[in-house]
Amino acid sequence: MSIINESNQVLDIYTGKVGEQYEKLSTKFFADWKGKAIEESSLKKGDRVLVFCCGTGLDFPYILEKIGSEGYILGVDFSEIMLDQARNNIDKNSWNNVEVIGADITKYRLYNDIKFDAGVCTLGMSVIPKAMSAYENLLSNIRSDGEIIISDMQLAKGWKSVFNPLTVYISKKYGGTYKRHKNSTDISLAMIQNLKDVKKETFLLDSYFYCLGKKN
Ligand SMILES: C[S@@+](CC[C@H](N)C(=O)[O-])C[C@H]1O[C@@H](n2cnc3c(N)ncnc32)[C@H](O)[C@@H]1O
């Protein structure tokens, strides 16, 4: 299947039932680890944060706790169903410093030259067919010394790899495939190789990770 068809298939998932029921379905399963990733980051008051695959905005509260009302979040996602829920959450919580826009994160370009202080993507890289382009795009929109924060599914190694078929199967409904979990693993390796002050933690028998690192 071509990358365009694969990407359309992911869009179909998030504009269909999964998108509509995302907040009910996704539960709080990953919440603690996602929160820990943000907590461990060097995000600080006033930072401007770019959030790729923002979905319904489940990461926004953790980020806002660090950056305060003087900071700013721009969330990007290509599903209007997910973005509608994000907009509801923004209104409900009166987050005046959060905006979301509809775009494909592999192609999205900033319309001005002001780079962000940090880039976040959670549970996105393991569902996007062109994840490495998305990662490179995220990196290109962040200033030098700015931080990248990724938390996602990955392929476990060694004896724990026996569980890979199961974790891929569970994530299938959300667009996860073996190849995409491998993409996500490769992104954390690229972060370890190319960023500085990198920290990676793994959970769930190494099937889930968060990785933080600063741009050179
Ligand atoms: C599993 S959800 C994660 C949402 C959110 N980060 C969270 O953790 O709750 C994946 C999100 O990625 C978005 N997505 C997938 N491929 C995308 C692409 N190429 N461009 C923009 N958004 C994309 C989907 O629309 C969906 O909202």
The ligand as an SDF file (V2000), in Angstrom:
LIG
                    3D

 27 29  0  0  0  0  0  0  0  0999 V2000
   -3.1970    7.7380   19.3880 C   0  0  0  0  0  0  0  0  0  0  0  0
   -3.7040    9.3880   18.9920 S   0  0  0  0  0  0  0  0  0  0  0  0
   -2.7230   10.2800   20.1720 C   0  0  0  0  0  0  0  0  0  0  0  0
   -3.3490   11.5940   20.5620 C   0  0  0  0  0  0  0  0  0  0  0  0
   -2.6810   12.2670   21.7520 C   0  0  0  0  0  0  0  0  0  0  0  0
   -1.3140   12.5960   21.4960 N   0  0  0  0  0  0  0  0  0  0  0  0
   -2.8180   11.4230   22.9740 C   0  0  0  0  0  0  0  0  0  0  0  0
   -1.8020   10.8970   23.4530 O   0  0  0  0  0  0  0  0  0  0  0  0
   -3.9340   11.2600   23.4620 O   0  0  0  0  0  0  0  0  0  0  0  0
   -2.8510    9.6870   17.4660 C   0  0  0  0  0  0  0  0  0  0  0  0
   -3.1900   11.0250   16.8550 C   0  0  0  0  0  0  0  0  0  0  0  0
   -2.3200   11.2530   15.7500 O   0  0  0  0  0  0  0  0  0  0  0  0
   -3.0300   11.9250   14.7280 C   0  0  0  0  0  0  0  0  0  0  0  0
   -2.2900   11.7330   13.4540 N   0  0  0  0  0  0  0  0  0  0  0  0
   -1.9100   10.5610   12.8960 C   0  0  0  0  0  0  0  0  0  0  0  0
   -1.2270   10.7910   11.7490 N   0  0  0  0  0  0  0  0  0  0  0  0
   -1.1690   12.1440   11.5980 C   0  0  0  0  0  0  0  0  0  0  0  0
   -0.6060   12.9920   10.6180 C   0  0  0  0  0  0  0  0  0  0  0  0
    0.0480   12.5040    9.5550 N   0  0  0  0  0  0  0  0  0  0  0  0
   -0.7440   14.3320   10.7620 N   0  0  0  0  0  0  0  0  0  0  0  0
   -1.4270   14.8470   11.8270 C   0  0  0  0  0  0  0  0  0  0  0  0
   -1.9810   14.0850   12.7960 N   0  0  0  0  0  0  0  0  0  0  0  0
   -1.8580   12.7420   12.6810 C   0  0  0  0  0  0  0  0  0  0  0  0
   -4.4100   11.2840   14.7710 C   0  0  0  0  0  0  0  0  0  0  0  0
   -5.3880   12.0780   14.1630 O   0  0  0  0  0  0  0  0  0  0  0  0
   -4.6030   11.1350   16.2810 C   0  0  0  0  0  0  0  0  0  0  0  0
   -5.2470   12.2530   16.8290 O   0  0  0  0  0  0  0  0  0  0  0  0
  1  2  1  0
  2  3  1  0
  2 10  1  0
  3  4  1  0
  4  5  1  0
  5  6  1  0
  5  7  1  0
  7  8  2  0
  7  9  1  0
 10 11  1  0
 11 12  1  0
 11 26  1  0
 12 13  1  0
 13 14  1  0
 13 24  1  0
 14 15  1  0
 14 23  1  0
 15 16  2  0
 16 17  1  0
 17 18  1  0
 17 23  2  0
 18 19  1  0
 18 20  2  0
 20 21  1  0
 21 22  2  0
 22 23  1  0
 24 25  1  0
 24 26  1  0
 26 27  1  0
M  CHG  2   2   1   9  -1
M  END
$$$$
